[in-house]
Amino acid sequence: MPEPALLAFADHGTVGEPLPEDGGDADRVLADFERAGIGLDALAARLQEEGKRAFEKSWGEMLESIASERERLAA
């Protein structure tokens, strides 16, 4: 998790109720999406792609930060 997100959560975040083991109302929510014309396969693909891009960006930033700190310490 990116440090700004961790700091924001530490400042004002709260942990909600855990998800029920049976998934709660997930089936109803997904059915509502489909009735609204949202394709679940397309939604899943989009969320996976967006998540992948966000992870790659954060990973690259972390590697740049490590390299910068390594160079600073080596100087």
All heavy atoms as a GROMACS GRO file, in nm:
protein
  565
    1MET      N    1   0.085  -0.117   0.000
    1MET     CA    2   0.000   0.000   0.000
    1MET      C    3   0.090   0.123   0.000
    1MET      O    4   0.187   0.127   0.074
    1MET     CB    5  -0.090  -0.002   0.124
    1MET     CG    6  -0.183   0.116   0.132
    1MET     SD    7  -0.289   0.117   0.278
    1MET     CE    8  -0.393  -0.022   0.246
    2PRO      N    9   0.058   0.220  -0.082
    2PRO     CA   10   0.141   0.342  -0.086
    2PRO      C   11   0.142   0.413   0.050
    2PRO      O   12   0.041   0.414   0.121
    2PRO     CB   13   0.073   0.429  -0.192
    2PRO     CG   14  -0.011   0.336  -0.271
    2PRO     CD   15  -0.049   0.224  -0.180
    3GLU      N   16   0.256   0.471   0.082
    3GLU     CA   17   0.270   0.537   0.212
    3GLU      C   18   0.165   0.645   0.235
    3GLU      O   19   0.110   0.653   0.346
    3GLU     CB   20   0.411   0.594   0.228
    3GLU     CG   21   0.432   0.654   0.365
    3GLU     CD   22   0.573   0.706   0.387
    3GLU    OE1   23   0.653   0.710   0.291
    3GLU    OE2   24   0.602   0.741   0.502
    4PRO      N   25   0.132   0.730   0.136
    4PRO     CA   26   0.029   0.830   0.162
    4PRO      C   27  -0.105   0.768   0.205
    4PRO      O   28  -0.174   0.823   0.290
    4PRO     CB   29   0.015   0.904   0.029
    4PRO     CG   30   0.148   0.887  -0.037
    4PRO     CD   31   0.193   0.749   0.004
    5ALA      N   32  -0.139   0.653   0.148
    5ALA     CA   33  -0.264   0.586   0.187
    5ALA      C   34  -0.254   0.536   0.330
    5ALA      O   35  -0.349   0.548   0.408
    5ALA     CB   36  -0.295   0.471   0.092
    6LEU      N   37  -0.139   0.481   0.368
    6LEU     CA   38  -0.120   0.434   0.505
    6LEU      C   39  -0.129   0.550   0.604
    6LEU      O   40  -0.193   0.539   0.710
    6LEU     CB   41   0.015   0.364   0.520
    6LEU     CG   42   0.028   0.227   0.457
    6LEU    CD1   43   0.173   0.180   0.463
    6LEU    CD2   44  -0.062   0.128   0.526
    7LEU      N   45  -0.066   0.661   0.570
    7LEU     CA   46  -0.068   0.777   0.660
    7LEU      C   47  -0.208   0.835   0.671
    7LEU      O   48  -0.250   0.874   0.782
    7LEU     CB   49   0.031   0.883   0.611
    7LEU     CG   50   0.178   0.842   0.616
    7LEU    CD1   51   0.266   0.949   0.551
    7LEU    CD2   52   0.222   0.814   0.758
    8ALA      N   53  -0.280   0.840   0.560
    8ALA     CA   54  -0.418   0.891   0.564
    8ALA      C   55  -0.504   0.801   0.650
    8ALA      O   56  -0.585   0.848   0.731
    8ALA     CB   57  -0.475   0.901   0.423
    9PHE      N   58  -0.488   0.671   0.637
    9PHE     CA   59  -0.567   0.579   0.719
    9PHE      C   60  -0.531   0.594   0.867
    9PHE      O   61  -0.619   0.596   0.953
    9PHE     CB   62  -0.548   0.434   0.675
    9PHE     CG   63  -0.635   0.340   0.753
    9PHE    CD1   64  -0.767   0.324   0.719
    9PHE    CD2   65  -0.584   0.271   0.861
    9PHE    CE1   66  -0.849   0.239   0.792
    9PHE    CE2   67  -0.665   0.186   0.935
    9PHE     CZ   68  -0.799   0.171   0.900
   10ALA      N   69  -0.402   0.607   0.895
   10ALA     CA   70  -0.360   0.623   1.035
   10ALA      C   71  -0.418   0.752   1.093
   10ALA      O   72  -0.452   0.757   1.212
   10ALA     CB   73  -0.208   0.624   1.044
   11ASP      N   74  -0.434   0.853   1.009
   11ASP     CA   75  -0.485   0.982   1.055
   11ASP      C   76  -0.636   0.980   1.081
   11ASP      O   77  -0.683   1.030   1.182
   11ASP     CB   78  -0.451   1.091   0.953
   11ASP     CG   79  -0.499   1.228   0.997
   11ASP    OD1   80  -0.467   1.269   1.111
   11ASP    OD2   81  -0.570   1.293   0.919
   12HIS      N   82  -0.712   0.922   0.988
   12HIS     CA   83  -0.857   0.932   1.003
   12HIS      C   84  -0.935   0.810   0.952
   12HIS      O   85  -1.056   0.816   0.936
   12HIS     CB   86  -0.909   1.058   0.932
   12HIS     CG   87  -0.876   1.063   0.786
   12HIS    ND1   88  -0.758   1.118   0.741
   12HIS    CD2   89  -0.941   1.020   0.678
   12HIS    CE1   90  -0.755   1.109   0.611
   12HIS    NE2   91  -0.863   1.050   0.569
   13GLY      N   92  -0.867   0.699   0.931
   13GLY     CA   93  -0.935   0.580   0.881
   13GLY      C   94  -1.001   0.500   0.992
   13GLY      O   95  -0.965   0.512   1.110
   14THR      N   96  -1.097   0.421   0.953
   14THR     CA   97  -1.160   0.329   1.048
   14THR      C   98  -1.180   0.195   0.977
   14THR      O   99  -1.196   0.189   0.855
   14THR     CB  100  -1.298   0.379   1.095
   14THR    OG1  101  -1.382   0.398   0.982
   14THR    CG2  102  -1.286   0.509   1.171
   15VAL      N  103  -1.178   0.089   1.055
   15VAL     CA  104  -1.201  -0.044   1.002
   15VAL      C  105  -1.348  -0.076   1.020
   15VAL      O  106  -1.402  -0.065   1.130
   15VAL     CB  107  -1.114  -0.149   1.075
   15VAL    CG1  108  -1.146  -0.289   1.026
   15VAL    CG2  109  -0.966  -0.117   1.057
   16GLY      N  110  -1.414  -0.110   0.912
   16GLY     CA  111  -1.556  -0.144   0.918
   16GLY      C  112  -1.579  -0.288   0.956
   16GLY      O  113  -1.486  -0.359   0.997
   17GLU      N  114  -1.702  -0.328   0.941
   17GLU     CA  115  -1.738  -0.467   0.971
   17GLU      C  116  -1.673  -0.560   0.869
   17GLU      O  117  -1.668  -0.527   0.750
   17GLU     CB  118  -1.890  -0.483   0.965
   17GLU     CG  119  -1.963  -0.410   1.076
   17GLU     CD  120  -1.931  -0.466   1.213
   17GLU    OE1  121  -1.927  -0.590   1.228
   17GLU    OE2  122  -1.908  -0.385   1.305
   18PRO      N  123  -1.626  -0.676   0.912
   18PRO     CA  124  -1.569  -0.771   0.815
   18PRO      C  125  -1.678  -0.825   0.724
   18PRO      O  126  -1.797  -0.826   0.760
   18PRO     CB  127  -1.512  -0.882   0.904
   18PRO     CG  128  -1.582  -0.868   1.034
   18PRO     CD  129  -1.622  -0.724   1.049
   19LEU      N  130  -1.638  -0.867   0.606
   19LEU     CA  131  -1.733  -0.927   0.513
   19LEU      C  132  -1.780  -1.061   0.569
   19LEU      O  133  -1.700  -1.137   0.624
   19LEU     CB  134  -1.670  -0.948   0.376
   19LEU     CG  135  -1.633  -0.823   0.298
   19LEU    CD1  136  -1.558  -0.862   0.171
   19LEU    CD2  137  -1.757  -0.743   0.264
   20PRO      N  138  -1.907  -1.092   0.552
   20PRO     CA  139  -1.954  -1.222   0.599
   20PRO      C  140  -1.891  -1.334   0.517
   20PRO      O  141  -1.857  -1.315   0.399
   20PRO     CB  142  -2.105  -1.217   0.579
   20PRO     CG  143  -2.134  -1.096   0.500
   20PRO     CD  144  -2.013  -1.010   0.496
   21GLU      N  145  -1.876  -1.450   0.578
   21GLU     CA  146  -1.814  -1.563   0.510
   21GLU      C  147  -1.889  -1.603   0.384
   21GLU      O  148  -1.829  -1.653   0.289
   21GLU     CB  149  -1.802  -1.682   0.605
   21GLU     CG  150  -1.698  -1.663   0.713
   21GLU     CD  151  -1.683  -1.786   0.801
   21GLU    OE1  152  -1.714  -1.897   0.757
   21GLU    OE2  153  -1.638  -1.767   0.915
   22ASP      N  154  -2.021  -1.583   0.382
   22ASP     CA  155  -2.100  -1.624   0.267
   22ASP      C  156  -2.105  -1.518   0.157
   22ASP      O  157  -2.175  -1.534   0.058
   22ASP     CB  158  -2.242  -1.664   0.310
   22ASP     CG  159  -2.323  -1.546   0.363
   22ASP    OD1  160  -2.269  -1.432   0.370
   22ASP    OD2  161  -2.440  -1.566   0.398
   23GLY      N  162  -2.033  -1.408   0.174
   23GLY     CA  163  -2.030  -1.303   0.072
   23GLY      C  164  -2.141  -1.200   0.089
   23GLY      O  165  -2.149  -1.104   0.013
   24GLY      N  166  -2.227  -1.218   0.187
   24GLY     CA  167  -2.333  -1.121   0.213
   24GLY      C  168  -2.426  -1.106   0.095
   24GLY      O  169  -2.474  -1.204   0.038
   25ASP      N  170  -2.447  -0.982   0.054
   25ASP     CA  171  -2.541  -0.954  -0.056
   25ASP      C  172  -2.471  -0.939  -0.191
   25ASP      O  173  -2.524  -0.878  -0.283
   25ASP     CB  174  -2.624  -0.830  -0.024
   25ASP     CG  175  -2.540  -0.703  -0.014
   25ASP    OD1  176  -2.415  -0.713  -0.009
   25ASP    OD2  177  -2.599  -0.594  -0.011
   26ALA      N  178  -2.352  -0.996  -0.204
   26ALA     CA  179  -2.274  -0.981  -0.327
   26ALA      C  180  -2.351  -1.029  -0.450
   26ALA      O  181  -2.348  -0.963  -0.555
   26ALA     CB  182  -2.141  -1.056  -0.317
   27ASP      N  183  -2.422  -1.141  -0.438
   27ASP     CA  184  -2.499  -1.192  -0.553
   27ASP      C  185  -2.605  -1.091  -0.597
   27ASP      O  186  -2.624  -1.067  -0.716
   27ASP     CB  187  -2.563  -1.326  -0.521
   27ASP     CG  188  -2.462  -1.438  -0.509
   27ASP    OD1  189  -2.354  -1.428  -0.571
   27ASP    OD2  190  -2.491  -1.536  -0.439
   28ARG      N  191  -2.672  -1.029  -0.501
   28ARG     CA  192  -2.775  -0.931  -0.534
   28ARG      C  193  -2.713  -0.808  -0.599
   28ARG      O  194  -2.764  -0.756  -0.698
   28ARG     CB  195  -2.853  -0.889  -0.409
   28ARG     CG  196  -2.965  -0.789  -0.441
   28ARG     CD  197  -3.026  -0.728  -0.318
   28ARG     NE  198  -2.929  -0.664  -0.228
   28ARG     CZ  199  -2.877  -0.543  -0.250
   28ARG    NH1  200  -2.906  -0.474  -0.359
   28ARG    NH2  201  -2.793  -0.491  -0.164
   29VAL      N  202  -2.602  -0.762  -0.544
   29VAL     CA  203  -2.535  -0.643  -0.598
   29VAL      C  204  -2.489  -0.669  -0.742
   29VAL      O  205  -2.510  -0.585  -0.831
   29VAL     CB  206  -2.417  -0.601  -0.508
   29VAL    CG1  207  -2.332  -0.493  -0.574
   29VAL    CG2  208  -2.467  -0.554  -0.372
   30LEU      N  209  -2.431  -0.785  -0.766
   30LEU     CA  210  -2.386  -0.818  -0.903
   30LEU      C  211  -2.505  -0.830  -0.998
   30LEU      O  212  -2.497  -0.785  -1.113
   30LEU     CB  213  -2.302  -0.946  -0.902
   30LEU     CG  214  -2.168  -0.936  -0.827
   30LEU    CD1  215  -2.100  -1.071  -0.823
   30LEU    CD2  216  -2.078  -0.830  -0.889
   31ALA      N  217  -2.614  -0.887  -0.951
   31ALA     CA  218  -2.734  -0.896  -1.034
   31ALA      C  219  -2.788  -0.756  -1.064
   31ALA      O  220  -2.834  -0.729  -1.176
   31ALA     CB  221  -2.840  -0.981  -0.965
   32ASP      N  222  -2.782  -0.665  -0.967
   32ASP     CA  223  -2.825  -0.527  -0.991
   32ASP      C  224  -2.738  -0.461  -1.098
   32ASP      O  225  -2.787  -0.386  -1.182
   32ASP     CB  226  -2.818  -0.446  -0.861
   32ASP     CG  227  -2.925  -0.482  -0.760
   32ASP    OD1  228  -3.021  -0.554  -0.797
   32ASP    OD2  229  -2.911  -0.439  -0.643
   33PHE      N  230  -2.608  -0.487  -1.094
   33PHE     CA  231  -2.519  -0.433  -1.197
   33PHE      C  232  -2.561  -0.481  -1.335
   33PHE      O  233  -2.570  -0.403  -1.430
   33PHE     CB  234  -2.373  -0.473  -1.172
   33PHE     CG  235  -2.303  -0.398  -1.063
   33PHE    CD1  236  -2.180  -0.442  -1.015
   33PHE    CD2  237  -2.356  -0.284  -1.006
   33PHE    CE1  238  -2.112  -0.375  -0.916
   33PHE    CE2  239  -2.290  -0.215  -0.906
   33PHE     CZ  240  -2.168  -0.261  -0.861
   34GLU      N  241  -2.585  -0.612  -1.346
   34GLU     CA  242  -2.623  -0.667  -1.476
   34GLU      C  243  -2.755  -0.608  -1.525
   34GLU      O  244  -2.770  -0.574  -1.641
   34GLU     CB  245  -2.632  -0.819  -1.468
   34GLU     CG  246  -2.495  -0.884  -1.461
   34GLU     CD  247  -2.501  -1.035  -1.470
   34GLU    OE1  248  -2.586  -1.096  -1.402
   34GLU    OE2  249  -2.419  -1.089  -1.545
   35ARG      N  250  -2.852  -0.592  -1.434
   35ARG     CA  251  -2.980  -0.531  -1.472
   35ARG      C  252  -2.963  -0.387  -1.518
   35ARG      O  253  -3.039  -0.337  -1.600
   35ARG     CB  254  -3.080  -0.538  -1.356
   35ARG     CG  255  -3.150  -0.672  -1.345
   35ARG     CD  256  -3.267  -0.668  -1.249
   35ARG     NE  257  -3.227  -0.646  -1.111
   35ARG     CZ  258  -3.179  -0.739  -1.030
   35ARG    NH1  259  -3.165  -0.863  -1.072
   35ARG    NH2  260  -3.146  -0.710  -0.905
   36ALA      N  261  -2.860  -0.319  -1.465
   36ALA     CA  262  -2.833  -0.181  -1.504
   36ALA      C  263  -2.753  -0.174  -1.634
   36ALA      O  264  -2.718  -0.065  -1.680
   36ALA     CB  265  -2.758  -0.109  -1.392
   37GLY      N  266  -2.723  -0.290  -1.693
   37GLY     CA  267  -2.651  -0.292  -1.820
   37GLY      C  268  -2.500  -0.295  -1.806
   37GLY      O  269  -2.428  -0.271  -1.904
   38ILE      N  270  -2.451  -0.324  -1.688
   38ILE     CA  271  -2.306  -0.332  -1.667
   38ILE      C  272  -2.265  -0.478  -1.681
   38ILE      O  273  -2.307  -0.564  -1.604
   38ILE     CB  274  -2.268  -0.280  -1.527
   38ILE    CG1  275  -2.309  -0.133  -1.514
   38ILE    CG2  276  -2.120  -0.299  -1.499
   38ILE    CD1  277  -2.298  -0.077  -1.374
   39GLY      N  278  -2.182  -0.506  -1.781
   39GLY     CA  279  -2.134  -0.642  -1.803
   39GLY      C  280  -2.030  -0.679  -1.699
   39GLY      O  281  -1.929  -0.611  -1.684
   40LEU      N  282  -2.054  -0.789  -1.628
   40LEU     CA  283  -1.963  -0.827  -1.521
   40LEU      C  284  -1.826  -0.868  -1.573
   40LEU      O  285  -1.724  -0.838  -1.510
   40LEU     CB  286  -2.024  -0.939  -1.437
   40LEU     CG  287  -2.152  -0.902  -1.362
   40LEU    CD1  288  -2.201  -1.020  -1.278
   40LEU    CD2  289  -2.132  -0.779  -1.275
   41ASP      N  290  -1.821  -0.935  -1.688
   41ASP     CA  291  -1.691  -0.974  -1.743
   41ASP      C  292  -1.610  -0.850  -1.780
   41ASP      O  293  -1.489  -0.842  -1.751
   41ASP     CB  294  -1.708  -1.065  -1.864
   41ASP     CG  295  -1.759  -1.203  -1.828
   41ASP    OD1  296  -1.744  -1.243  -1.710
   41ASP    OD2  297  -1.812  -1.272  -1.917
   42ALA      N  298  -1.676  -0.752  -1.844
   42ALA     CA  299  -1.607  -0.628  -1.881
   42ALA      C  300  -1.564  -0.551  -1.756
   42ALA      O  301  -1.454  -0.495  -1.751
   42ALA     CB  302  -1.696  -0.542  -1.968
   43LEU      N  303  -1.652  -0.549  -1.655
   43LEU     CA  304  -1.618  -0.480  -1.530
   43LEU      C  305  -1.498  -0.546  -1.463
   43LEU      O  306  -1.405  -0.478  -1.420
   43LEU     CB  307  -1.739  -0.482  -1.436
   43LEU     CG  308  -1.717  -0.422  -1.297
   43LEU    CD1  309  -1.679  -0.275  -1.305
   43LEU    CD2  310  -1.842  -0.441  -1.212
   44ALA      N  311  -1.498  -0.678  -1.456
   44ALA     CA  312  -1.386  -0.749  -1.394
   44ALA      C  313  -1.256  -0.723  -1.469
   44ALA      O  314  -1.152  -0.697  -1.408
   44ALA     CB  315  -1.416  -0.899  -1.389
   45ALA      N  316  -1.262  -0.726  -1.602
   45ALA     CA  317  -1.142  -0.702  -1.682
   45ALA      C  318  -1.090  -0.560  -1.659
   45ALA      O  319  -0.969  -0.538  -1.645
   45ALA     CB  320  -1.171  -0.725  -1.830
   46ARG      N  321  -1.183  -0.464  -1.654
   46ARG     CA  322  -1.142  -0.325  -1.634
   46ARG      C  323  -1.078  -0.308  -1.496
   46ARG      O  324  -0.974  -0.243  -1.483
   46ARG     CB  325  -1.262  -0.233  -1.648
   46ARG     CG  326  -1.229  -0.088  -1.623
   46ARG     CD  327  -1.347   0.002  -1.641
   46ARG     NE  328  -1.313   0.137  -1.602
   46ARG     CZ  329  -1.394   0.238  -1.612
   46ARG    NH1  330  -1.516   0.221  -1.661
   46ARG    NH2  331  -1.356   0.357  -1.574
   47LEU      N  332  -1.141  -0.363  -1.393
   47LEU     CA  333  -1.087  -0.349  -1.258
   47LEU      C  334  -0.950  -0.416  -1.247
   47LEU      O  335  -0.859  -0.363  -1.181
   47LEU     CB  336  -1.184  -0.408  -1.156
   47LEU     CG  337  -1.314  -0.330  -1.137
   47LEU    CD1  338  -1.408  -0.407  -1.046
   47LEU    CD2  339  -1.287  -0.190  -1.084
   48GLN      N  340  -0.933  -0.531  -1.311
   48GLN     CA  341  -0.802  -0.598  -1.308
   48GLN      C  342  -0.697  -0.514  -1.378
   48GLN      O  343  -0.584  -0.500  -1.330
   48GLN     CB  344  -0.812  -0.736  -1.372
   48GLN     CG  345  -0.887  -0.835  -1.285
   48GLN     CD  346  -0.904  -0.969  -1.353
   48GLN    OE1  347  -0.879  -0.986  -1.472
   48GLN    NE2  348  -0.948  -1.068  -1.275
   49GLU      N  349  -0.731  -0.457  -1.493
   49GLU     CA  350  -0.636  -0.374  -1.567
   49GLU      C  351  -0.599  -0.249  -1.488
   49GLU      O  352  -0.481  -0.212  -1.479
   49GLU     CB  353  -0.692  -0.338  -1.704
   49GLU     CG  354  -0.598  -0.257  -1.790
   49GLU     CD  355  -0.467  -0.326  -1.822
   49GLU    OE1  356  -0.464  -0.450  -1.833
   49GLU    OE2  357  -0.365  -0.255  -1.836
   50GLU      N  358  -0.699  -0.182  -1.432
   50GLU     CA  359  -0.671  -0.062  -1.353
   50GLU      C  360  -0.587  -0.096  -1.230
   50GLU      O  361  -0.497  -0.021  -1.194
   50GLU     CB  362  -0.802   0.005  -1.312
   50GLU     CG  363  -0.874   0.072  -1.426
   50GLU     CD  364  -1.008   0.131  -1.386
   50GLU    OE1  365  -1.047   0.125  -1.267
   50GLU    OE2  366  -1.076   0.185  -1.475
   51GLY      N  367  -0.617  -0.208  -1.166
   51GLY     CA  368  -0.539  -0.251  -1.050
   51GLY      C  369  -0.395  -0.282  -1.089
   51GLY      O  370  -0.301  -0.245  -1.017
   52LYS      N  371  -0.378  -0.347  -1.202
   52LYS     CA  372  -0.243  -0.380  -1.250
   52LYS      C  373  -0.164  -0.252  -1.276
   52LYS      O  374  -0.048  -0.240  -1.234
   52LYS     CB  375  -0.251  -0.464  -1.376
   52LYS     CG  376  -0.114  -0.503  -1.432
   52LYS     CD  377  -0.126  -0.571  -1.566
   52LYS     CE  378  -0.149  -0.466  -1.669
   52LYS     NZ  379  -0.113  -0.499  -1.804
   53ARG      N  380  -0.227  -0.155  -1.343
   53ARG     CA  381  -0.157  -0.029  -1.373
   53ARG      C  382  -0.119   0.045  -1.245
   53ARG      O  383  -0.009   0.100  -1.234
   53ARG     CB  384  -0.242   0.060  -1.463
   53ARG     CG  385  -0.232   0.022  -1.609
   53ARG     CD  386  -0.300   0.126  -1.693
   53ARG     NE  387  -0.440   0.132  -1.652
   53ARG     CZ  388  -0.543   0.131  -1.734
   53ARG    NH1  389  -0.525   0.133  -1.862
   53ARG    NH2  390  -0.665   0.133  -1.689
   54ALA      N  391  -0.211   0.048  -1.148
   54ALA     CA  392  -0.182   0.115  -1.022
   54ALA      C  393  -0.067   0.046  -0.949
   54ALA      O  394   0.021   0.112  -0.893
   54ALA     CB  395  -0.308   0.119  -0.934
   55PHE      N  396  -0.067  -0.087  -0.950
   55PHE     CA  397   0.041  -0.161  -0.885
   55PHE      C  398   0.174  -0.134  -0.955
   55PHE      O  399   0.275  -0.108  -0.889
   55PHE     CB  400   0.013  -0.311  -0.885
   55PHE     CG  401   0.125  -0.391  -0.826
   55PHE    CD1  402   0.135  -0.406  -0.688
   55PHE    CD2  403   0.221  -0.450  -0.907
   55PHE    CE1  404   0.240  -0.479  -0.633
   55PHE    CE2  405   0.326  -0.521  -0.852
   55PHE     CZ  406   0.336  -0.536  -0.715
   56GLU      N  407   0.175  -0.139  -1.088
   56GLU     CA  408   0.298  -0.115  -1.162
   56GLU      C  409   0.353   0.025  -1.134
   56GLU      O  410   0.474   0.043  -1.119
   56GLU     CB  411   0.274  -0.132  -1.312
   56GLU     CG  412   0.257  -0.276  -1.355
   56GLU     CD  413   0.214  -0.291  -1.499
   56GLU    OE1  414   0.162  -0.193  -1.559
   56GLU    OE2  415   0.231  -0.402  -1.554
   57LYS      N  416   0.263   0.124  -1.127
   57LYS     CA  417   0.306   0.261  -1.098
   57LYS      C  418   0.369   0.268  -0.958
   57LYS      O  419   0.478   0.323  -0.941
   57LYS     CB  420   0.188   0.356  -1.108
   57LYS     CG  421   0.221   0.501  -1.081
   57LYS     CD  422   0.098   0.589  -1.100
   57LYS     CE  423   0.132   0.736  -1.081
   57LYS     NZ  424   0.117   0.780  -0.944
   58SER      N  425   0.301   0.213  -0.859
   58SER     CA  426   0.353   0.214  -0.722
   58SER      C  427   0.484   0.138  -0.713
   58SER      O  428   0.577   0.180  -0.644
   58SER     CB  429   0.252   0.152  -0.626
   58SER     OG  430   0.137   0.231  -0.617
   59TRP      N  431   0.493   0.025  -0.781
   59TRP     CA  432   0.616  -0.056  -0.780
   59TRP      C  433   0.732   0.023  -0.839
   59TRP      O  434   0.841   0.026  -0.781
   59TRP     CB  435   0.592  -0.185  -0.857
   59TRP     CG  436   0.708  -0.280  -0.854
   59TRP    CD1  437   0.802  -0.299  -0.952
   59TRP    CD2  438   0.744  -0.367  -0.747
   59TRP    NE1  439   0.892  -0.394  -0.912
   59TRP    CE2  440   0.860  -0.437  -0.786
   59TRP    CE3  441   0.689  -0.394  -0.623
   59TRP    CZ2  442   0.921  -0.531  -0.705
   59TRP    CZ3  443   0.752  -0.487  -0.542
   59TRP    CH2  444   0.866  -0.555  -0.584
   60GLY      N  445   0.707   0.088  -0.952
   60GLY     CA  446   0.811   0.170  -1.014
   60GLY      C  447   0.856   0.284  -0.924
   60GLY      O  448   0.976   0.312  -0.912
   61GLU      N  449   0.760   0.349  -0.859
   61GLU     CA  450   0.794   0.458  -0.768
   61GLU      C  451   0.877   0.406  -0.650
   61GLU      O  452   0.971   0.472  -0.606
   61GLU     CB  453   0.667   0.527  -0.718
   61GLU     CG  454   0.598   0.608  -0.826
   61GLU     CD  455   0.460   0.656  -0.785
   61GLU    OE1  456   0.411   0.618  -0.675
   61GLU    OE2  457   0.401   0.733  -0.862
   62MET      N  458   0.841   0.289  -0.599
   62MET     CA  459   0.916   0.232  -0.488
   62MET      C  460   1.060   0.200  -0.531
   62MET      O  461   1.156   0.231  -0.460
   62MET     CB  462   0.849   0.105  -0.436
   62MET     CG  463   0.924   0.043  -0.319
   62MET     SD  464   0.866  -0.121  -0.274
   62MET     CE  465   0.917  -0.217  -0.416
   63LEU      N  466   1.076   0.141  -0.650
   63LEU     CA  467   1.210   0.109  -0.698
   63LEU      C  468   1.293   0.235  -0.718
   63LEU      O  469   1.412   0.238  -0.685
   63LEU     CB  470   1.202   0.028  -0.827
   63LEU     CG  471   1.146  -0.114  -0.813
   63LEU    CD1  472   1.138  -0.181  -0.949
   63LEU    CD2  473   1.228  -0.197  -0.716
   64GLU      N  474   1.231   0.341  -0.770
   64GLU     CA  475   1.302   0.468  -0.788
   64GLU      C  476   1.344   0.524  -0.653
   64GLU      O  477   1.455   0.576  -0.638
   64GLU     CB  478   1.213   0.568  -0.861
   64GLU     CG  479   1.194   0.538  -1.008
   64GLU     CD  480   1.095   0.634  -1.074
   64GLU    OE1  481   1.064   0.739  -1.015
   64GLU    OE2  482   1.049   0.602  -1.185
   65SER      N  483   1.257   0.514  -0.554
   65SER     CA  484   1.288   0.564  -0.420
   65SER      C  485   1.404   0.486  -0.359
   65SER      O  486   1.495   0.545  -0.299
   65SER     CB  487   1.164   0.552  -0.331
   65SER     OG  488   1.192   0.592  -0.200
   66ILE      N  489   1.404   0.356  -0.376
   66ILE     CA  490   1.514   0.273  -0.323
   66ILE      C  491   1.645   0.308  -0.393
   66ILE      O  492   1.748   0.324  -0.328
   66ILE     CB  493   1.480   0.123  -0.340
   66ILE    CG1  494   1.367   0.084  -0.245
   66ILE    CG2  495   1.604   0.037  -0.315
   66ILE    CD1  496   1.310  -0.054  -0.269
   67ALA      N  497   1.641   0.323  -0.525
   67ALA     CA  498   1.762   0.356  -0.600
   67ALA      C  499   1.815   0.493  -0.557
   67ALA      O  500   1.937   0.511  -0.538
   67ALA     CB  501   1.735   0.353  -0.750
   68SER      N  502   1.726   0.588  -0.540
   68SER     CA  503   1.766   0.722  -0.498
   68SER      C  504   1.830   0.720  -0.360
   68SER      O  505   1.933   0.783  -0.337
   68SER     CB  506   1.644   0.815  -0.500
   68SER     OG  507   1.677   0.941  -0.450
   69GLU      N  508   1.768   0.647  -0.269
   69GLU     CA  509   1.822   0.638  -0.133
   69GLU      C  510   1.956   0.564  -0.133
   69GLU      O  511   2.049   0.602  -0.062
   69GLU     CB  512   1.722   0.568  -0.041
   69GLU     CG  513   1.762   0.564   0.103
   69GLU     CD  514   1.765   0.700   0.170
   69GLU    OE1  515   1.721   0.801   0.111
   69GLU    OE2  516   1.812   0.706   0.286
   70ARG      N  517   1.969   0.461  -0.215
   70ARG     CA  518   2.096   0.387  -0.225
   70ARG      C  519   2.205   0.480  -0.275
   70ARG      O  520   2.316   0.483  -0.220
   70ARG     CB  521   2.079   0.268  -0.319
   70ARG     CG  522   2.206   0.182  -0.327
   70ARG     CD  523   2.192   0.069  -0.425
   70ARG     NE  524   2.176   0.121  -0.560
   70ARG     CZ  525   2.081   0.083  -0.646
   70ARG    NH1  526   1.995  -0.008  -0.614
   70ARG    NH2  527   2.075   0.137  -0.766
   71GLU      N  528   2.175   0.562  -0.377
   71GLU     CA  529   2.273   0.655  -0.430
   71GLU      C  530   2.311   0.760  -0.325
   71GLU      O  531   2.427   0.796  -0.311
   71GLU     CB  532   2.220   0.722  -0.556
   71GLU     CG  533   2.211   0.629  -0.676
   71GLU     CD  534   2.142   0.694  -0.794
   71GLU    OE1  535   2.125   0.817  -0.795
   71GLU    OE2  536   2.105   0.619  -0.887
   72ARG      N  537   2.211   0.807  -0.251
   72ARG     CA  538   2.237   0.908  -0.149
   72ARG      C  539   2.328   0.852  -0.039
   72ARG      O  540   2.423   0.917   0.005
   72ARG     CB  541   2.105   0.955  -0.085
   72ARG     CG  542   2.121   1.068   0.014
   72ARG     CD  543   1.991   1.103   0.085
   72ARG     NE  544   1.950   1.002   0.181
   72ARG     CZ  545   2.003   0.987   0.302
   72ARG    NH1  546   2.102   1.065   0.342
   72ARG    NH2  547   1.958   0.894   0.385
   73LEU      N  548   2.302   0.729   0.002
   73LEU     CA  549   2.383   0.667   0.107
   73LEU      C  550   2.524   0.632   0.060
   73LEU      O  551   2.618   0.631   0.139
   73LEU     CB  552   2.312   0.543   0.162
   73LEU     CG  553   2.183   0.569   0.238
   73LEU    CD1  554   2.111   0.438   0.270
   73LEU    CD2  555   2.210   0.649   0.364
   74ALA      N  556   2.538   0.602  -0.068
   74ALA     CA  557   2.668   0.565  -0.123
   74ALA      C  558   2.758   0.687  -0.143
   74ALA      O  559   2.879   0.674  -0.152
   74ALA     CB  560   2.652   0.491  -0.254
   75ALA      N  561   2.698   0.804  -0.148
   75ALA     CA  562   2.776   0.927  -0.174
   75ALA      C  563   2.854   0.972  -0.054
   75ALA      O  564   2.840   0.938   0.055
   75ALA     CB  565   2.681   1.039  -0.219
   0.00000   0.00000   0.00000
